[in-house]
Amino acid sequence: MALKNKKNYLEQLQTAVHNDILKQALAGNVSKVKADTEKALHQFSDLRNVKARAAYLKLKVLEELDRFLIQFENQFTAAGGKVLWANDSKEAQEKVLALINEYPDATVI
């Protein structure tokens, strides 16, 4: 979605919110995701162990998140990208808005 400014975004959002076709598509997607999730859960014979393993892996990733982020930054930068760091959500939002203002014809995903 190309954003020129906050007003344009809000106008597009209002249009999307009142779009019946979009609402039906989203409702269908939500139903499909729920059904697919239920189907996937039945593939695990021991769901409790799977959940415990997932929780363990999440904890291990969080313990080393700083290392993973630095590794990502190094690889992304080497590929020509630029990583912007923010101390909090407010600063992150400010940086994103600054990029939108700097590149008004860009696509935001």
HUNORTA-V110682 format. One record per residue. RES is the residue in one small letter. SS is DSSP state (2 for helix, 1 for strand, 0 for the rest). PHI is phi as a letter, one per 30 degrees, with the letter a starting at -180 (NA if undefined). BURIAL is I if it has 24 or more other C-alpha atoms within 12 Angstrom, else O. Layout:
<<RES,SS,PHI,BURIAL> <RES,SS,PHI,BURIAL>>
This chain:
<<m,0,NA,O> <a,1,d,O> <l,0,c,I> <k,0,c,O> <n,0,a,O> <k,2,d,O> <k,2,d,O> <n,2,e,O> <y,2,d,O> <l,2,d,O> <e,2,d,O> <q,2,d,O> <l,2,d,O> <q,2,d,O> <t,2,d,O> <a,2,d,O> <v,2,d,O> <h,0,c,O> <n,0,d,O> <d,2,d,O> <i,2,d,O> <l,2,d,O> <k,2,e,O> <q,2,d,O> <a,2,d,O> <l,2,d,O> <a,2,d,O> <g,2,d,O> <n,2,d,O> <v,2,d,O> <s,2,d,O> <k,2,d,O> <v,2,d,O> <k,2,d,O> <a,2,d,O> <d,2,d,O> <t,2,d,O> <e,2,e,O> <k,2,d,O> <a,2,d,O> <l,2,d,O> <h,0,d,O> <q,0,d,O> <f,0,c,O> <s,0,d,O> <d,0,b,O> <l,2,d,O> <r,2,d,O> <n,2,d,O> <v,2,d,O> <k,2,d,O> <a,2,d,O> <r,2,d,O> <a,2,d,O> <a,2,d,O> <y,2,d,O> <l,2,d,O> <k,2,d,O> <l,2,d,O> <k,2,d,O> <v,2,d,O> <l,2,d,O> <e,2,d,O> <e,0,c,O> <l,2,e,O> <d,2,e,O> <r,2,d,O> <f,2,d,O> <l,2,d,O> <i,2,d,O> <q,2,d,O> <f,2,d,O> <e,2,e,O> <n,2,d,O> <q,2,d,O> <f,2,d,O> <t,2,d,O> <a,2,d,O> <a,0,d,O> <g,0,j,O> <g,0,d,O> <k,0,b,O> <v,0,c,O> <l,0,c,O> <w,0,c,O> <a,0,b,O> <n,0,d,O> <d,0,a,O> <s,2,d,O> <k,2,d,O> <e,2,d,O> <a,2,d,O> <q,2,d,O> <e,2,d,O> <k,2,d,O> <v,2,d,I> <l,2,d,O> <a,2,d,O> <l,2,d,O> <i,2,d,I> <n,2,d,O> <e,2,d,O> <y,0,b,O> <p,0,d,O> <d,0,c,O> <a,0,d,O> <t,1,c,O> <v,0,c,O> <i,0,c,O>>
